[in-house]
Amino acid sequence: MDGDMSIGVDLLLPFIYEMEKGADVVLNPISSLLPKSGRIDSVSVAKQFLNVCLGRKDLLSDSLTAIPHALSRNAVKKIGYGVLAVPPVAHARAVRLGLSILKSPETVDVITSNRIRRGNTGLGNRVERLILGDHLEALHELMKDSGPRLWFKDNVRQRDFENKGEAKDDQYERDHPDL
């Protein structure tokens, strides 16, 4: 939950029901509230990119960054209490640990009901920068295990030239004689 938002119990019950069925983490599926085309906010892009990096494209922009969400006692123990202070890191850890992560069957619209304040509006606002920084922290954690490319292959560079004993410039000139 968030301290400045009131969410009725009727909207929280679907999260609890999913937990009772055995889920470790239940997310609020707010991706359905995002624009289908046009400009999507940078925080939603960061959430989606993190999910792609985690191999969970199916989660779209849904993550522990959005409230409400539910965590089982098992999930909290495995993720670690301290990590919960940085929701994208906790989210990444939950995925990497193989915890059961589901979306609630009901969406709680926290986007339009979020209070507008000076610190959370406008491009590059304080809250946006904080959340983007949290996502960078989560990506940094992933890079510790996977390397700087986050399991993505490098299909652009032609590194095979380096080991053939030829100068790169000579090979380039042979490949592009018209230049």
N, C-alpha and C positions, 0 to 999 in steps of 0.2 A: 504494500500500500504506500501511499504518499501522504505526508502529513497535512497537505492543504487541499485534499480532495476527499469527498464523501462518496462512497460507492455502496449501494444497498446490498443487503444480504442476498436478495434474489438474483443479483448479477454475479455474486461470488459462488453460489451453490454449484454451478456447472464445473468450476475449478475443483471444488471439494469432491464431487462425484467422480471426476477423472482420477483424482488421487486415490479414492477408495477402490478403484478398479486396478490400481497398481502402478500408476505413473509416478516417476520420481520428480518430474518437472512438468508443470502445466503453464503454457504461455497464453497471453492475450493475443488473439490473431488480428492485430491492428493493420496488417498489410492490406486487408480488404477495404480499409478506410482511405488508403492512399490513392492519389490520382492514377488513373489507368494510363494516361499519356500526359505528356508535358513535363514540366520540371518537378522532380521529386526532391524533397529537402535533403541536405547533405547528411544528416543523421540517419535517415532511412537508407540512404545509399551505403553508408558505413556499416549499418547493421546487415544489410544484404550481402555486402562484400565479405564481411566476417563469416557469415553463414556459408557462402561459396567456398571460402578458404577452409572451412571446417568439414566440407563435404556434405552439407545439409542445405542444398539449394531449395528443398521443399519448405524450409522455414521462411523463405523470402526475407522480409524485414522484421520478422517476429523474434523477440529475444527477451532476456531478463531485464533489458533496459526499460521495457514498457511495463507499466502496472495495469491491472493487478496481475500477479502470477502466483503460483503455489509451488512450494518445495517440500518434499518429504523429509523426514528426519534423516533418513539414509542419505539423501542428496546433500543436505547441509553438512553432515559429517564428512562425506567424501570430498565435497568441494572445498570445505574449510570455512569456518565462520568469518575469519578476517577477509577472505576474498570477496565476500558478499558486498563489501563496501564499494567494489568496482564491478558493477553488473556485467559489462561485456567480458571481463576476465572470468567471472563466475560462470557465465554462459559458455564460454569456450572450454572451460574446465569440465563442465557437465557433459558437453558433447564428446570431448576427448576421453572422458572416463566411461563412455558408453551408457550413460544413464538413459532411462526411458523418458524421452521428451516429446510431449504431445501438445497440441493446441486445444484450447477450450472450444467446445462446440458453439459457444456464444461469444460474441465480440462485445467488449465493454468500450464504448466510445470515450476514450480519455483525450482524444485530440481536440474535439470541439469544446469539451468541457474544461480543458486546462486553463487555469487563470492566466490572463495576459498581464505581464509585469514588464517593467523597464529592462530587466536582465534576461528575459527569455523571448524577446521579439527582435526582428530585424536580422539581416544577414550578418553572420559572424558574432552574434550575441554571446554573452558570457556563458550561458547554459549550453549553447551549441558547441562552443569551444571545449567546455569541460567534457561533454559526452564524446566528442570526436577524439579528445585526448585519451579518454578511457578505452576507446576502440583501438587506438594506436598501441596502448599498453597491452591489450589482448593480442594484437597481431605480433607484437614483440615477443610475448610469451610463446606463441606458436613458432616463431622463427628460431627460438632456442633449440627446438626439437627437429624442425623440418629444414632449416637453412633459410637463407634470405629470399628464396624464390617461393617459399610456402608450398612446396610440392608442384608448382607450375613448371612445365617444361619450357626451355628456352628454344623456341622454334624460329627465332629471327636471326640470331647471329650464326655465322658460318665458322665455327671454331675448328673445323677440320683442316683449314689452311695452315694452322700453327704447327702441326706435326708432320707435314709432308717435306720438310727440309727446303722449301722454297720461300723466297721473300714474298710477303703479302703483296707488295707493290707489283712484282713481276707477274704474279698470278692474276691480279686485277687487270693489268695491261693485256694479258692474253685473253681474258674473258671479255674485254671491252676494247677491241682493236680500233674501233672507229673514233675513240676519244683522243 
